[in-house]
Amino acid sequence: MAVNNSQRNRIISDQEAENISRLEELAYEIKVSEVMTSKLISFSPDTKMKEVLEVFRQKRISGAPIVSSQGDLIGLISMEDLIRCLTDSDLNAKIDKYMTTKLITILPTDPVIEASKKFVSTNFGRLPIIDKDQRLVGMITKGDINRGLLRALETDYQEEEIRKYRASHLFEDIESDRSSLILRYQIQQDDFEDGGRASSNIKRALIRLGASKQIARRCGIAIYEAEMNLIIHTTEGGVLRVEIEPHQITIDAYDYGPGIKDIDLAMKPGYSTASDAIREMGFGAGMGLINISRCVDQMKLESIWGKGSRLKMRLFLDSEYNKDRLENQTS
Amino acid sequence: MILGLQVKMILGDLVKIVGGTVLTVSFDENEVVLGGCGADLMSDVLASIEPGAVLLTGLCNPQVIRTAQMADVAAVVLVRGKKPPQSTIDLANLEKIPLITSPLGMFELCGRLYVAGLPSLEKSVADHPECGCE
């Protein structure tokens, strides 16, 4: 149980870590006008403090702006001011005796992070929002910010879930005699630094489309080996083309030279024409094609020396279940 | 200390055992490591490693991280105190693969982890049945 608990804690802290950075982003993206309260309860300057007490109690609020008859903001009254008034037993006094006139305001177009900064630097509980014409358009509290951010996070999460769902049901949603999704990547020769980027994108796409971890892994390894072959061995780079269908994945890796002199030899475990430099980088062990053949259900290598090579690979998705079952039985 | 006793090892413990330094931002000390694999040839890794293993390697170019990502490796430990190029660390952060460097050599590292109960997750390459695609 202890293990379970610590695992649960770990998962939460991970999500929290992710959400914190997203929250920070949102705090910059969301505008004050999106989270502020614009239906305001306000007082006129000649309101008596006992009326303030009554309104605070009835409306369950802890602060409000004081606005002149022309609509200009002249002050703020808070629970703290009311407590000072109560201590003085001065409820018959007018609001302007106790209100705060030192006002820190913020624009409706400011990002929420600006409001947060002002809350931290001033220690105020609420800020009035003033438009360009100096008119009061709303109030914002820390609670408004939290609610606004949470709402945005929730929307984000829902949109992500919908995207995932749509991607994994892509083929069910589209009616045709034969649907397929084709991904194409240009691979540069000698581009060792970026090597594997296409494979990485393909693996991610497969998982997004709802492929199992095993299929994504087998595909990823096969395509990565093929991609590295294009980088290491070709003179003019090549192309990776992946066709995804509901029942199979077809991968085509082709290039325009130099081609393979002896395919049987190239297929032999341990045989490689790679340079020492490539070997030092961890490749060229002569295992690439063998690895590929182990990961895919069908593989065909064609090449004409001086022209180029074409490696075709295929994975059957329907057979995965049967294959897994077979493996489990034998092991 | 019982040889071959399999225990659940988490990344935090692994770092202590290998006397390592974590180089990536993405690091969850409670993540479970299922086993280990040591190799410098990436094709060997791709051919033999099973998912969820820690990869011990002397290679430190970005391809190590790509390989780790393709083969569902749980973490990468660089041996003999190797300092990888920034591009490797950047890619590890991007793909969320924990990257650790240890001052110890490959043999010592494998030994320490094995004694601590971490099983091998290297399949023999000869074990594979032919796929029948010739």
HADDOCK unambig.tbl for C-alpha pairs under 7 A between the chains (distance, minus, plus):
assign (segid A and resid 10 and name CA) (segid B and resid 30 and name CA) 6.72 0.50 0.50
assign (segid A and resid 193 and name CA) (segid B and resid 62 and name CA) 6.72 0.50 0.50
assign (segid A and resid 195 and name CA) (segid B and resid 63 and name CA) 6.98 0.50 0.50
assign (segid A and resid 196 and name CA) (segid B and resid 66 and name CA) 5.95 0.50 0.50
assign (segid A and resid 217 and name CA) (segid B and resid 70 and name CA) 6.02 0.50 0.50
assign (segid A and resid 217 and name CA) (segid B and resid 71 and name CA) 6.15 0.50 0.50
assign (segid A and resid 220 and name CA) (segid B and resid 70 and name CA) 5.32 0.50 0.50
assign (segid A and resid 221 and name CA) (segid B and resid 46 and name CA) 6.57 0.50 0.50
assign (segid A and resid 221 and name CA) (segid B and resid 70 and name CA) 5.54 0.50 0.50
assign (segid A and resid 221 and name CA) (segid B and resid 71 and name CA) 6.65 0.50 0.50
assign (segid A and resid 282 and name CA) (segid B and resid 40 and name CA) 5.95 0.50 0.50
assign (segid A and resid 282 and name CA) (segid B and resid 41 and name CA) 4.43 0.50 0.50
assign (segid A and resid 282 and name CA) (segid B and resid 42 and name CA) 5.28 0.50 0.50
assign (segid A and resid 282 and name CA) (segid B and resid 59 and name CA) 6.80 0.50 0.50
assign (segid A and resid 283 and name CA) (segid B and resid 41 and name CA) 6.04 0.50 0.50
assign (segid A and resid 283 and name CA) (segid B and resid 42 and name CA) 5.99 0.50 0.50
assign (segid A and resid 283 and name CA) (segid B and resid 43 and name CA) 6.42 0.50 0.50
assign (segid A and resid 285 and name CA) (segid B and resid 41 and name CA) 6.91 0.50 0.50
assign (segid A and resid 285 and name CA) (segid B and resid 43 and name CA) 6.65 0.50 0.50
assign (segid A and resid 287 and name CA) (segid B and resid 43 and name CA) 5.85 0.50 0.50
assign (segid A and resid 288 and name CA) (segid B and resid 43 and name CA) 6.12 0.50 0.50
assign (segid A and resid 291 and name CA) (segid B and resid 47 and name CA) 5.55 0.50 0.50
assign (segid A and resid 293 and name CA) (segid B and resid 131 and name CA) 6.97 0.50 0.50
assign (segid A and resid 294 and name CA) (segid B and resid 131 and name CA) 6.07 0.50 0.50
assign (segid A and resid 297 and name CA) (segid B and resid 131 and name CA) 6.61 0.50 0.50
assign (segid A and resid 297 and name CA) (segid B and resid 133 and name CA) 6.55 0.50 0.50
assign (segid A and resid 298 and name CA) (segid B and resid 133 and name CA) 4.94 0.50 0.50
assign (segid A and resid 299 and name CA) (segid B and resid 133 and name CA) 5.96 0.50 0.50
